[in-house]
Amino acid sequence: MAKLEATLHGDFDAIVADLENTVLNGSASATKEESVQYARNGVRSYLGIFERYSYTGGNRASMSIALFGDDEYSNLCIVTSGGSTGTFLKFNTWGEEAFLDTVSGCVRKYEV
């Protein structure tokens, strides 16, 4: 598992669109599995689930992107999982870390 947390500044919809495009364009095997958005009293949330094939792990890795905030500031948490090998212990988490690295530049553009 690899995790990235940040506070972002900018338009909520623009950040979501940029994150999704970055993930999907970052790997030929990346897919968007599902997403959902909610809004209430000026507060918005987004949850997106993505997958891609991890060549180093020989399996598919998943990425969950959670964004919570308004049109000025948002809290972001991105978690990747499933790209490691091993039955009882996690070995070779490079696939998870590499998947997370595909969005780190995008996050830095909005980071406070």
C-alpha positions as CSV (number, residue, x, y, z in Angstrom):
1,M,0.0,0.0,0.0
2,A,1.1,3.5,-0.8
3,K,-0.6,6.7,0.4
4,L,-0.5,10.4,-0.5
5,E,-2.4,13.1,1.5
6,A,-2.5,16.8,0.7
7,T,-4.5,20.0,1.1
8,L,-5.4,21.4,-2.3
9,H,-6.4,24.9,-3.5
10,G,-8.6,25.4,-6.6
11,D,-11.8,24.6,-8.3
12,F,-13.2,21.3,-7.1
13,D,-14.4,20.1,-10.6
14,A,-11.2,21.1,-12.2
15,I,-9.1,19.2,-9.7
16,V,-11.3,16.1,-10.1
17,A,-11.0,16.3,-13.9
18,D,-7.3,16.8,-13.8
19,L,-6.7,13.9,-11.4
20,E,-8.9,11.5,-13.5
21,N,-7.2,12.5,-16.8
22,T,-3.8,12.2,-15.2
23,V,-4.5,8.6,-13.9
24,L,-6.1,7.5,-17.2
25,N,-3.3,9.0,-19.4
26,G,-0.5,7.8,-17.1
27,S,-0.8,4.1,-18.2
28,A,-2.1,2.2,-21.2
29,S,-3.8,-0.3,-18.9
30,A,-5.4,2.2,-16.5
31,T,-9.2,2.1,-16.2
32,K,-11.7,4.0,-14.1
33,E,-13.8,1.4,-12.3
34,E,-16.3,3.7,-10.6
35,S,-16.7,7.1,-9.1
36,V,-19.3,9.0,-7.1
37,Q,-19.8,12.6,-6.1
38,Y,-21.9,14.2,-3.4
39,A,-22.6,17.8,-2.4
40,R,-24.4,19.3,0.6
41,N,-24.3,22.8,2.1
42,G,-21.4,23.9,0.0
43,V,-19.3,20.9,0.9
44,R,-18.4,18.4,-1.9
45,S,-16.9,14.9,-2.0
46,Y,-15.5,12.7,-4.7
47,L,-14.4,9.1,-4.6
48,G,-12.8,7.5,-7.6
49,I,-11.6,3.9,-8.0
50,F,-9.0,3.1,-10.7
51,E,-7.0,0.0,-11.7
52,R,-4.0,-0.7,-13.9
53,Y,-1.8,-3.7,-14.6
54,S,1.3,-3.8,-12.6
55,Y,4.1,-5.3,-14.6
56,T,6.4,-5.5,-11.6
57,G,3.9,-7.3,-9.5
58,G,2.3,-9.3,-12.4
59,N,-1.2,-8.3,-11.3
60,R,-3.6,-5.4,-11.2
61,A,-3.1,-2.6,-8.7
62,S,-6.0,-0.3,-7.5
63,M,-6.0,3.4,-6.7
64,S,-8.7,5.1,-4.6
65,I,-8.9,8.9,-4.7
66,A,-10.9,10.7,-2.1
67,L,-11.4,14.4,-2.3
68,F,-13.5,16.4,0.3
69,G,-13.9,20.2,0.4
70,D,-15.4,23.2,-1.4
71,D,-14.4,25.3,-4.4
72,E,-11.5,26.9,-2.6
73,Y,-9.8,24.2,-0.4
74,S,-10.0,20.4,-0.4
75,N,-8.5,17.6,1.5
76,L,-7.1,14.7,-0.7
77,C,-6.2,11.2,0.2
78,I,-5.0,8.7,-2.5
79,V,-4.3,5.1,-1.6
80,T,-3.0,2.4,-3.9
81,S,-3.1,-1.3,-3.1
82,G,-2.9,-4.8,-4.7
83,G,0.4,-4.4,-6.6
84,S,2.5,-6.4,-4.2
85,T,3.4,-10.1,-4.3
86,G,3.6,-12.6,-1.4
87,T,1.1,-14.9,0.3
88,F,1.5,-13.9,3.9
89,L,3.9,-10.9,3.8
90,K,3.9,-8.0,1.3
91,F,6.8,-8.1,-1.1
92,N,7.5,-5.9,-4.1
93,T,5.2,-2.9,-3.5
94,W,6.8,-1.1,-6.5
95,G,3.7,-1.4,-8.5
96,E,1.6,0.4,-5.9
97,E,4.2,3.1,-5.5
98,A,4.6,3.5,-9.3
99,F,0.8,3.9,-9.7
100,L,0.8,6.6,-7.0
101,D,3.7,8.4,-8.7
102,T,1.6,8.9,-11.8
103,V,-0.5,11.5,-10.0
104,S,2.0,13.1,-7.7
105,G,2.9,15.8,-10.2
106,C,-0.8,16.7,-10.7
107,V,-1.3,16.9,-6.9
108,R,1.7,19.3,-6.6
109,K,0.0,21.8,-9.0
110,Y,-2.8,22.4,-6.5
111,E,-1.0,21.7,-3.2
112,V,-1.2,24.4,-0.5
